[in-house]
């Protein structure tokens, strides 16, 4: 299984951007998928997650109401729609996935065994 992330870029504060993560293989529906981000000089942090089979979604507090995680089962793809972007959203964004993520561990990097390459999002003020 491979994860391929894309969609990053340079935008201005207040703009929107949509990230995509394509998952190869046939087990997409059994996955929990997540987006993490790592800003310069900071640790990687959880942004949003989704249980693909049920569609349940989870967000870190700072992005609630601005970011939306969704999935397209037919395309084996998870999206992160980012609206009202702020300079503090600037980071490398990573998608991650695994089939055995429990709810209590969903926000932890260690829960995910599959990672995509990062995609850089830069928000200018």
C-alpha positions, -999 to 999 in steps of 0.1 A, spaced: 0 0 0 13 34 -9 0 69 -2 5 97 -26 -2 132 -14 -6 163 -35 -22 197 -37 1 220 -17 11 254 -28 16 291 -20 -16 310 -11 -26 342 7 -42 344 41 -79 338 37 -76 316 6 -85 280 2 -66 249 -8 -75 212 -12 -50 184 -5 -55 150 -19 -41 116 -8 -45 86 -31 -42 52 -15 -31 23 -36 -44 -12 -30 -77 -28 -22 -81 -22 15 -90 15 15 -124 10 31 -107 -7 61 -84 23 68 -84 51 92 -68 80 74 -54 112 88 -36 144 79 -7 156 100 14 187 95 49 199 106 57 235 107 93 247 106 110 241 139 79 224 154 69 188 160 45 170 136 9 174 148 -24 158 140 -48 179 119 -77 157 109 -87 121 107 -115 100 91 -127 64 96 -132 55 59 -158 28 65 -181 48 87 -171 83 77 -166 96 112 -143 126 112 -120 141 138 -102 175 140 -77 193 160 -92 224 177 -74 250 157 -88 239 124 -124 231 133 -148 251 112 -121 258 86 -108 224 74 -129 195 62 -116 159 57 -135 137 33 -131 106 13 -141 92 -21 -142 54 -19 -144 50 -57 -111 69 -61 -94 56 -29 -88 92 -21 -89 113 11 -91 150 8 -84 179 32 -103 210 22 -87 240 39 -106 273 40 -98 306 56 -61 297 57 -38 315 81 -1 320 81 1 297 111 -12 269 88 21 270 69 36 235 72 44 204 53 13 183 53 14 145 54 -13 119 49 -12 88 69 -32 56 72 -36 23 89 -62 -5 93 -60 -9 131 -63 26 145 -83 28 178 -101 59 187 -80 67 217 -48 66 196 -62 83 164 -43 116 170 -10 98 175 16 95 148 25 60 161 -9 47 152 -2 49 115 21 26 96 16 41 61 27 76 53 27 96 21 53 121 11 47 156 24 32 184 5 41 220 14 15 245 22 27 281 25 2 308 36 14 344 32 0 372 53 
